[in-house]
Amino acid sequence: MPALAIATVGYFGFHALNGEFGLVGRARIEHRVESLKLELETLRAERRELEMRVVLLRPESLDPDMIDERARQALNLVHPQEVAILRPSN
């Protein structure tokens, strides 16, 4: 009987430390939560930037600089007196 009790306590003790939701598993989960929070904040910032660009493209708030930028990009043109800086595409 004592051996069975020790085995049972040992089994549950082992899984309390090393199981998926044990102390070690909890540290892994908390680390994953932190990394996902950072990723979420990055995605939210990217979304805010895209929303601002969409607002600039609406007909009631067209920005002349934005129109000029898009036209030059689509037509692949620059003025003769401008300096073009070429960046590698993603």
PEVEN-V954435 format. One line per field, one symbol per residue. ss: DSSP state (H for helix, E for strand, - for the rest). phi: phi as a letter, one per 40 degrees, with the letter a starting at -180 (. if undefined). Layout:
BEGIN
ss = ???
phi = ???
END
This chain:
BEGIN
ss = -HHHHHHHHHHHHHHHHH----HHHHHHHHHHHHHHHHHHHHHHHHHHHHHHHHHHH-HHH--HHHHHHHHHHHH---------------
phi = .ccccccccccccdcccbcdbcccccccccccccccccccccccccccccccccccccdcbccdcccccccccccfbbccccbbbcbccc
END
